[in-house]
Amino acid sequence: MKGITRRRFLEDSMFAAAAAAGVAGGRGAFAAEPKRVRKAGPNDQIRIACIGFRGQGQNHIKAYLGMADVTVATLCDVDSNLFANGVKMCEDKGKKAPKCEQNLRRVLEDKSIDAVSIATPNHWHSLAAIWAMQAGKDVYVEKPISHNVWEGRRLVEIARQHDRICQAGTQCRSQKGMRDAIQYVQTGKIGKVSLAHGLCYRDRGSIGIAGGEQPIPPGIDYDLWLGPAPKVPLTRKQLHYDWHWFWAYGNGDLGNQGIHQMDIARWGLKKDRLADSVVCLGGRFGYKDDGETPNTQLTLLDYGDSQILFECRGLKTQPHKGAKVGVVFYGEEGYVVVPKYEGGAAFDLNGKVVKEFGGGGDHHRNFIDAVRSRKHTDLTGDCLEGHLSSALCHLGNISYRLGTDEPFDSANKAFGDNKEAHETFARIQEHLKDNAVPIEGLKYHVGPTLAFDSKAERFVGNEKANAMLTRKYREGFVVPA
């Protein structure tokens, strides 16, 4: 990796000093001066910067390029190799070439930027959003909005303190079909609902074994890529995307794809808080590779009067009730299956379709409309909703990571007398057998049942678990307390 220039060193040093001063005073890096909230007029352009655009971020760019009242002013990514294609995307739509930056700090210092749209790896989501809001920007931030529970709550607090608009990237909330399906569940059309079963069946192959330190691809600022994470060498074959399967950067498929379905499950149950307890089990089966997170995982979140049962499968599998990635709501008089972002169908107890739900929406447009109205209540996916749903995923992962190994052929006591959880665990075992994974003598990881105080957002009587609600941030990349 090339050495940094003197100019870059001086710029970053000044930024770090400002950040340190802000944190020492209990405030963030951009909190030194009050930021004026600009209410855009009907003819004003919203100038937006897209931060991170290798994958999902390209969809952000496309969405804003389709809006007559939005200017994609800046593109930012630690990988400078992406700049030419990003500029071309804009010019192909007849737009002016945007400015390109590797360092998001310089983007946030640009007073001409009204809002930022963040699609970085997970470990950057909260910090980038917080810095942006402290700099006076509105924020669209991808799911999960946090890498841990504490920083997600801090993000919500900053949004409210600075009167910023902050949309979580849970776009299902803007889809008409999904909204209609949730309303159907919430208004008692299938009777009392006590269980939401989330499904994340995504075929995830092995990421291989690197066997040691790997070179950083040219054009990438690896120090900025790491950001708040520990400064360690690259030891996986692929820098990009495979970070999802490492705890320092990602949250496994529970926090990758599953966050969408977790959000839908909590939404349908009308739960505006975190659960009373959590227990999680699973493992990484079917291959040996460098990945740390489980590819097979079952989480039970208990609210007392209802539960969320969440299942991740990373090997080839058949759908459950017609869904591979979706949610099943079980009611006393029927059930609703939402196997896609745009909705699904309601069934009676005999499995007959009684109503179908469909229709799309525009989550990015909803964000821009709220930027103009200055009302966070106009958002379909406000950051508070994003925090709660992201945090449920984090709770499951904390239980899993605190677990111990047990053989499959021993009695499973993790779920107590919860019939649905035991039946689902039995299906998981058959699923593993179908993938030629011999479970006789094989061990899986079983987490403890953790009681949780949803008001304080802390575990009850378990300091090891509480320590995992946050992380140690690298100097210069600290989420302000």
N, C-alpha and C positions, 0 to 999 in steps of 0.2 A: 504494500500500500504506500502510495506516495506521501512524503512529508507535507505538513500543512505550510501554507505561505505565512510570511510575517503579518500580512494584513489580516488573514483569517485568524491568526493567533491573537492579535490585538483585539479584534472584534469579539471573539469568543471570550477573551479574558475580561473585557468590559462587561459583557453580558453576564458572565458568571459572578462578577462582583456585584452587579445590580441584583441578581437573583439571590445571592447570599444576604445582601442587605434586606431584601424584602422578606426572606424566610426568617431572618433573625428578629425581625419586628413582628412576626406572626402573620405576615402577608406574603403574597406570591411575587414572582419575578416582575410582573407588570402592574403591581398594585400601588406603586408609589404616588401616582397622581390620579384624581378622579377622572373617569372617562365619560364624556358626554354621549348620551344615547341619541343617535340621529334617527328620526322618523322619516323614512323615505317618502317623498311625494309621489303621486300617481305617475309622473313622467320621469322620475329618477331611475337611473340604473343601479341595481345592486351589484357591487363589485365583489366578486368572490374569488378566493384562492382555494385550489384543490391540493390537499396535502396527502401524498401517497397515492400513486395511480398506476401501479403495476397490474393489479387485478381488478378488484371491485371499484377502485377509484376511477377507472375508465368509464364505468357506468355513471358515476357522479358527473364526470365531464360531459358525457353525452346528454344527460338530463338537463344540465344548465344551458348547454348550447342550444337546446330546443326552446328556451324561454326568451321571449323578445325583451323582457325587462331585466335580464341578468347578463352581466359581462364576466366571462372567465378571464380574470385579469392576471392571475399568476398560477403557475404550476410548480409544485414543490415535491421533490423526492430525493432521498439519499443516493439514488442510482441515477447518475447524470446520463446514462445511456438511453433513458426513457424520454428525454426532453424532445428529441427530434420528432418522434411519433406523436407526442402530446401536442406539439405545435401544429403538426400536420392535421390532427383531428379538428383543431379549431379553424385552421385556414380552409380545410375542405368544406366547412360549413359557411364559408364566406365571412368568417370573423377575423378580427385583428389578432396577430400572433401574441400570445400571452408572454409575460415575463417568466423566466425559469430560475428557480433557486434550489440549491441543495439543502440549505440550512433553514429550517422553519422559523428560527429566531428572527431572521431578517424579514421574513414574511410578516410576522406579527408586529414588527416595528413599523411597518408600512401603514401610515395613517389613512391612506386612500382605500384600503381594503375594509369592506363592511362585514364580511362573513367568511368563514372557512368551512371546508367540507373535508372531513378527516377519514382516510381509509388506510391507515398505517397498520402494522402488526399490533396485536392486542395490548402488549405491554406499554405502548405509547398512547393509547386512546385517552385515558383520563388526563394525563399530564398535558398533552397537546391541547385538549379542550379547555382545561383550566387556564393555561397560559394565554390561550386565545381570548377567553372571556375577560381575563384581567387586562388584556390589551385593548378591550373595547369592541371585540368582534362577537357576532353571533355565530353559533356552531351547529353544524350537522356532524355527528360522530357515529361511526359504524358500531355495530354490535360485536361483542358485548361492550358496553360503554366503559367498562373497567376491567382491570386485571385482578383486582381483589375487592373485597366488600368495602373497606374503609375509604379507598380513593373514589369509589363510586358515590358514596354519600357526600364526600368532600366536593365532588363535581356539582352535585345538586345544590349544595349550600352556596358555592361560588356563583352559580347561575342566578340564584335568588338574590344574593347580596349585590350583584352587579347589574341586576335587571337585564339579563341577557336571555335571548331565545336559544334554547338548546334542544335539538331534536335527536333522538336515538334512532339508529338505522334499522329499526324493526318495522320494515315496510308493510308487513301483513296488516298492520293497524290502519293503513290507508286504503286497503282493498275493499270494495263494496261487498263482495261476496263473503269475505271473512267477517266483516262487521255485521252483516245480516245473520250469519250463522251464530255468532257470539250472542247477538240479541235474542235469537231463538232459544239458546241455552239459558240465558240469564232470566228470561221472562217465564220460565217454567213449562215450556212447551213439551219437554220430555220428562216432566216431573222433577222431583228433587234430585239434584246431582251431587254425588258425594265422592266421585273419582274422575280425575282427568288423567288419561294414560298418554304420555308423550312418546313419540317414536322418532328415532334418528337412525335409520338403517341406511348407511352409506358405505359402499364397498371401498375400503381403504387398503391398498396394498402396502407391502413392506417398503420402508424408505432406505433399506440397506444398512450396511455397516461401513462407516468411513475409515475406521482403523487408525485414527489420529488426526492431528491438526490439518485443516484444509486451507488452501489459498483463498484470499478474498478476491472475488472477481474485479477486474479493473473498472474504474469509474464509480465505485461505491465507497461512500464514507462510512466505514464500519463502526467507528466510534459513535457517530450519530445514529446509526441503525440500532445499536445497543441501547443508547439513551439511558433510561433509569435502571436497566438490568445490569448485572455484574459484568465487569470488563474481563471477558474470557475469550480464548481463541475459538474460531469456528471449528466444530468437531462433528458436523454432519455433512453429508455429501452435497446437499442443496441448501443454500442460504435461504432462498425464498420458499414460501408456503409450508415447508416441513417444520418451520418453527412452531406451528400449531401443536405439535406433539411433544413439546418440551415445556416444562413448568415455568421456566424463567421468562418465557415470551408468550406462550399460548395457554389454553385452558382445555385442551383435548376437544373431542367432538361435542361434548356436552356444552362447551362455551363457544364452539365454532358454528356448526349448523344447529345444534340443539337449542341454542338460546332463542331462536325464532319460535320453536314449538313450546319451550318453557314459558315464553311470554304469552302465547295463546292460551296455554293451560291455566295460568294464573288469572288472566283476563276473564276467561269463561267462568271461573269459580268466584269472581268478584272479590279477590283478595288484594287489598291495598297495603299489605305488610308482608314481612317474611314469615316463614313457617315456625311452628313451635318446636319441631325436632327434625332431624335428618339422619339417615343412615344410607350408606352406599357400599356396594361391592362390585368386583369385576376383575379384569386383568387384561393383559396384552397377549392374545393367543393366535396361533396359526402360523407364526413365523418368529424368527429372532432378528431384531434390528436395533437401531440406536434410539428409537422412540421411547419416551418415558410415560406418556399418558396411556390409559387403558383404551383398547379398541372394542372392549365388551364391558358394559357398565349398566348397573341397575341402581337407581336412586329412589328412595321413598321420602317424601316431604309431607309431614303431618301438620294439618291445621286444626285438628280436633274434630270439627264437624265434616271435614273433607280432606282428601289427600291428592297429591300429585305423585304418580308413579312414572318415572322417566327411564327409558330404555335406549341404550346406544348399542348398535351392532356394526362392526367394521368389516365383517366377512360377508360373503355372498349369502343372501337370505331371501325368503319369501315374504310378501307383505302380510300385515296383520289387519284384518277387516278392511282390506283394499288399500291400505296405506303403508308406505315405507318411510316417508318423512311427513309426519302429521300428528294429529291429536285425536283421541277418541274420548268423548264425554259420555259417561254412563249415567243415565237417569232411571228413575223408578218406572217410567212409562215408555222408555225408548232410549236411543242413543244417537249421537251426532258424530260423524267422521269428517274431519277436514284434512284431506290428503294433499292439498296444494295451497299455495298462498292466496288464491282467489276464492276459496270457499270449499264446499263439499256438499254433504247431504245428511238429512235426518232419516232415521229408520225407526220402525216400531219394534217391539220386543221379539217379533218373528223374523226380523231382518228385511222387512218390506220398506222400500223407499217411500217416504211420505212427503218430503219436500227437498228441493235442491237449491243450492246457493251459488251464485257466480257473479263475477264483475270485478274489474280492476280499479286502480286508483293511481295517484301520483304523489308519493311520499315527499319527494324533493319539492314539488310545487307547494305542498302543504307547508313545508318549512319556509319557503320564500314568502308565502302569504302571511305567515305569522311574524316574519321579520318586518313586514310592512305594518301590520296591525299593532306590533309591540305587545301582544298578549300571548303568554306561554300557554294559556288555556285553549288557544286556537290550534295548538299542535295535536295531532293524533297520536304521536309517540314522544311525549315530553320526556326529558331526561330522568324525571323521577320514576316513570314507568320503566325506563331502560335500566335504571339502577336496581330496582326491586327484582326484575327478571334476571338480570346478570348475576345478582347476588345469590339467587337460588341455585344457579349453576355452581358458583364458588362454594356454597355450603356443601353441596354434594361432593365436590372434589376434595374438600378439607376432610370430610369423613373418610373418604377413600384413602387419602394419603396417610392418615393416622392409623390405618388398619394393619392387620396381621394376616399371614397366609394360613389358609385352612384347606384340607383336601375336599374335593367335590363329593367324595363318598361318605363324608361325615354329615350329621344332621345340621341343617341350616337353621340357626336360631336368630338370625339377624332381623327377621321381619315379624317376630312374635307370632300372633295369630292372624296376621293379615293374609287372607286367602288369595286375593288377586296377586299380591307380590310373590307368594310361593308358587302359584301357577305360572306366572311369568318367568320366574327363575327356572322352573322345570322346562319351559319352552326354550330358554336360552341354552340349557344343557343339550337338548335335542338339536338345536341349531349348530352347536359346536361339533357334535357327532357328524352332522351332515357335511361339515367342512373338514372331515377326517382329522379332527382334533380329539385324540383319545383322552377322556376325562378320568378314567380309572387311575387313581394315584396322582392325578394332576391337582395342583393347588391354585386357589384363587384368593384375591385380597379382600378381606372383610373388614369394613370400617366400623367403628363404634357408633352407637346411637347417641347423638349429641343433642342435649336440650338447648334451646335457643330463646333468648329474650328479644323479641322482635322490636320492642320499643327502644331498648338501648342498643340493639344490633350487636349483641355480644353473646357468646356461649355461656351457659350457666355451669360454673364449677369446673371448667376445663381450660387452664391457661395455655396449654399446648395448642389447643384449637384457636383460642383467642389470638395467639401470636401469629397465626396464619391468616387472620383477617386483613393484614397489611403486609408490607415487605420492607426490607432495607433498601433505600434508594441510593443510587450512586451520586456522589457529590456533583453538583451542577445540574442535576436532573431530579430534584426533590419535589414531590407533591407537597405544597405548603400546608402546615398544620394550623 
